[in-house]
């Protein structure tokens, strides 16, 4: 199964950010990696005496964070290239759950979703976490790629279904639809401005205000924008920071580097950012996903 630029872009952006994930000191990131912050080997020394969380001590450069692992699980769960809730729910719980293949950091949404499934015989009925953080949208790029031409009703029903496996609440559903609409627009050949408009069309008043505010800040660099909206894992912080980056950056590599230098939950933001920028710019072009970066990935992308 070949990778659509939405999926490939998400995986590359996530792996690129993983080495400096969850450092909340932007100056520290600039000191550690003044020129090429991507694909750094995680090191405890990078987190000494700064605000941050060293979550990936067993990971190596080119590995995925737990966000990228969600992308891979969705990609591998597609049945003949199509989304199926039961197949995805089982794949998610089997991969991340006790005795599963995944060994690494477990975020709150995943942990609570796994705990909710304890004693549940039919994993397809297990409830997701009441959590409003970025794991909600991490699984979406392969689903969107598989359903680019689906009618709106079927498309958004599938998005809601996938989001609910880890995040069962209205905020997560709303932001899942916003993120999915942005990815779908990019996958259909829209411009950066059209991508943002497609997401805004799915937003309620509060989310729309955040999108509008971010879109109006393109005269400001990424770091203060991230500080303004918040560098943590919340959907309400991550999405406007990504919107700003999409509108400001002229290439995939530029966007990924801006994201890393902005600090905080870089991997959480990387999924939406990488998917959109990958679709906007393609792979191997002057502004697209660098083929050298694809070569750094350690995951088996064969299917």
C-alpha positions in Angstrom: 0.0 0.0 0.0 1.7 3.3 -1.1 1.6 6.3 1.2 -0.5 9.3 0.2 1.3 12.6 0.9 -1.1 13.3 3.7 0.1 10.2 5.6 3.7 10.4 4.6 3.9 14.1 5.5 2.4 13.4 8.9 4.9 10.6 9.6 7.9 12.6 8.5 6.9 15.7 10.4 6.3 13.7 13.6 9.6 11.8 13.4 11.4 15.0 12.6 10.1 16.6 15.8 10.3 13.6 18.1 13.9 14.2 19.3 13.1 17.6 20.8 9.5 16.9 21.7 8.0 18.6 24.8 10.8 21.1 25.4 8.9 24.2 26.5 11.9 26.5 26.4 12.3 27.9 22.9 15.7 29.4 23.6 16.9 25.9 24.7 15.8 24.4 21.4 17.7 27.1 19.5 20.8 26.4 21.6 20.6 22.6 21.1 19.9 22.8 17.4 20.7 26.3 15.9 20.3 25.3 12.3 18.8 21.8 11.7 16.5 20.8 14.5 14.9 17.8 12.7 15.6 14.2 13.4 17.7 14.8 16.6 18.5 11.9 18.8 16.5 12.2 22.1 18.8 13.1 25.0 18.1 13.8 28.6 20.7 16.5 28.5 18.5 18.6 26.3 15.9 18.8 29.1 18.3 19.7 31.9 17.2 22.7 33.9 14.4 23.7 31.5 10.7 23.3 31.4 10.0 20.1 29.5 9.2 16.4 29.7 11.7 13.7 28.5 9.1 11.2 27.1 11.1 9.2 24.6 14.2 7.7 26.2 14.0 4.4 24.3 13.4 6.1 20.9 16.0 6.6 18.2 16.2 9.2 15.5 13.7 8.4 12.8 11.3 6.7 15.1 7.7 7.9 15.6 6.3 9.4 18.7 3.1 8.0 20.1 1.2 10.4 17.7 3.0 8.9 14.7 2.2 5.4 16.0 -1.5 6.3 15.8 -1.0 7.3 12.1 0.6 3.9 11.4 -2.1 2.0 13.2 -4.8 3.7 11.2 -2.8 3.1 8.0 -2.4 -0.6 8.7 -6.1 -1.0 9.8 -7.6 0.1 6.5 -9.5 -2.8 4.9 -8.7 -2.9 1.2 -7.9 0.8 1.4 -11.2 1.7 3.2 -11.9 2.8 6.8 -13.8 0.3 9.0 -14.5 1.3 12.6 -14.3 -2.2 14.0 -11.0 -2.9 12.3 -9.5 0.4 13.5 -10.7 0.0 17.1 -9.3 -3.5 17.3 -6.0 -2.4 15.8 -5.7 0.5 18.1 -6.4 -1.5 21.3 -4.2 -4.5 20.1 -1.3 -2.2 19.3 -1.2 0.1 22.3 -2.8 -2.2 24.9 -1.3 -4.6 27.4 0.9 -7.1 25.5 0.6 -5.1 22.3 3.5 -4.3 19.9 3.9 -0.7 21.2 6.5 0.1 23.8 6.8 3.8 24.7 5.1 6.8 26.2 1.3 6.5 26.6 -0.5 9.8 26.6 -3.6 10.5 28.7 -6.2 10.0 26.0 -4.7 6.6 25.0 -4.2 5.5 28.6 -7.7 6.3 29.6 -9.2 4.7 26.5 -7.2 1.5 27.1 -8.4 1.5 30.8 -12.0 2.0 29.6 -11.6 -1.2 27.5 -10.6 -3.4 30.5 -13.2 -6.1 30.8 -15.0 -5.1 27.6 -15.3 -8.1 25.4 -16.2 -6.2 22.2 -13.4 -3.6 21.8 -15.4 -1.8 19.1 -17.8 -0.6 21.9 -15.0 0.6 24.2 -15.4 4.3 25.1 -12.7 6.9 24.4 -11.3 9.3 27.0 -13.1 12.5 27.9 -9.9 14.3 26.8 -9.5 17.4 24.6 -5.9 17.1 23.5 -4.2 16.5 20.2 -4.3 12.6 20.2 -7.9 13.2 19.0 -6.7 14.0 15.5 -3.5 12.0 15.3 -5.1 9.0 13.5 -6.8 11.1 10.8 -4.3 11.4 7.8 -4.7 7.9 6.4 -8.4 7.9 6.9 -8.7 11.2 5.1 -6.5 10.0 2.3 -8.7 6.9 1.9 -11.9 9.0 1.8 -10.9 12.0 -0.3 -13.8 11.5 -2.7 -16.4 10.3 -0.2 -19.6 12.3 0.3 -19.6 14.7 3.2 -22.0 12.6 5.3 -19.9 9.4 5.1 -16.6 11.3 5.4 -17.5 13.1 8.6 -19.2 10.1 10.1 -16.0 8.2 9.7 -14.0 11.0 11.2 -16.3 11.1 14.2 -16.0 7.4 14.6 -12.2 7.4 14.5 -11.8 10.4 16.9 -14.1 8.7 19.4 -11.8 5.7 19.8 -9.5 7.9 21.9 -11.5 11.1 22.5 -15.2 10.9 23.3 -16.5 14.5 23.7 -17.9 17.3 21.6 -14.8 19.4 21.5 -12.8 16.6 20.1 -15.4 15.8 17.5 -15.5 19.5 16.4 -11.7 19.7 16.1 -11.5 16.4 14.4 -13.9 17.7 11.7 -11.9 20.9 11.4 -8.6 19.0 11.0 -10.1 16.5 8.6 -11.6 19.2 6.4 -8.2 20.9 6.2 -6.5 17.7 5.3 -9.1 16.8 2.7 -8.9 20.3 1.1 -5.1 20.0 0.9 -5.4 16.5 -0.6 -7.8 17.8 -3.2 -5.3 20.5 -4.4 -6.5 23.5 -2.5 -4.3 26.4 -1.6 -3.1 27.1 1.9 -5.7 29.8 2.3 -8.4 27.4 1.0 -7.3 24.7 3.4 -7.7 27.1 6.4 -11.1 28.2 5.0 -12.3 24.6 4.7 -11.4 24.0 8.4 -13.1 27.1 9.5 -16.3 26.1 7.8 -16.5 23.2 10.3 -15.8 25.3 13.3 -18.2 26.7 15.9 -17.8 30.3 17.0 -15.0 29.8 19.5 -12.8 27.7 17.2 -13.5 30.0 14.3 -12.4 33.0 16.4 -9.1 31.2 17.1 -8.6 30.3 13.4 -9.3 33.9 12.4 -6.9 35.3 15.1 -4.1 32.9 13.9 -4.7 33.8 10.3 -4.4 37.5 11.1 -1.0 37.0 12.8 1.1 36.2 9.7 3.2 39.3 10.3 4.4 37.6 13.6 6.9 34.8 13.7 6.0 31.3 14.9 7.6 31.3 18.3 5.5 34.2 19.9 2.4 32.8 18.2 2.9 29.5 19.9 3.5 31.3 23.2 0.3 33.3 22.7 -2.0 30.4 21.9 -0.2 27.9 24.1 2.5 25.3 23.5 0.8 22.4 25.3 -1.2 19.5 24.0 -4.7 21.0 23.8 -6.6 21.1 20.6 -7.4 24.8 21.2 -3.7 25.6 21.4 -2.3 23.3 18.7 -4.8 24.0 15.9 -4.3 27.8 15.7 -0.6 27.4 15.9 -0.7 25.0 12.9 -3.0 27.3 11.0 -0.5 30.1 11.4 2.4 27.9 10.3 0.6 26.7 7.2 -0.1 30.3 6.1 3.4 31.5 6.9 5.6 28.7 5.5 6.5 28.3 1.9 7.8 24.7 2.1 7.4 21.5 4.0 10.9 21.8 5.6 10.3 25.4 6.6 7.0 24.5 8.3 8.5 21.5 10.1 11.4 23.5 11.4 9.2 26.4 12.5 7.1 23.8 14.4 10.1 22.4 16.2 11.5 25.7 17.2 8.1 26.8 18.6 8.5 24.1 21.2 6.0 22.3 23.4 3.9 19.6 21.9 5.7 19.7 18.6 4.7 16.1 17.7 1.1 16.6 18.4 1.0 19.6 16.0 3.2 17.8 13.5 0.5 15.4 12.4 -1.9 18.0 11.0 0.9 20.3 9.9 2.8 17.5 8.1 -0.3 16.1 6.5 -1.4 19.4 5.1 2.1 20.6 4.0 2.8 17.2 2.5 -0.3 17.4 0.4 0.3 21.0 -0.6 3.9 20.5 -1.7 4.2 16.8 -2.5 7.3 14.7 -2.1 10.8 15.3 -3.5 10.0 18.6 -5.0 12.0 21.8 -4.2 9.4 22.7 -1.6 8.0 19.3 -0.8 8.8 16.5 1.7 12.6 16.0 1.4 13.4 12.4 0.1 16.4 12.4 2.5 14.0 12.9 5.4 11.8 10.0 4.2 14.9 7.9 4.2 15.4 8.6 7.9 12.1 6.9 8.9 12.6 3.6 10.8 9.0 2.4 10.5 7.9 -0.3 8.1 5.8 1.6 5.6 5.0 -1.3 3.4 1.4 -1.7 4.7 
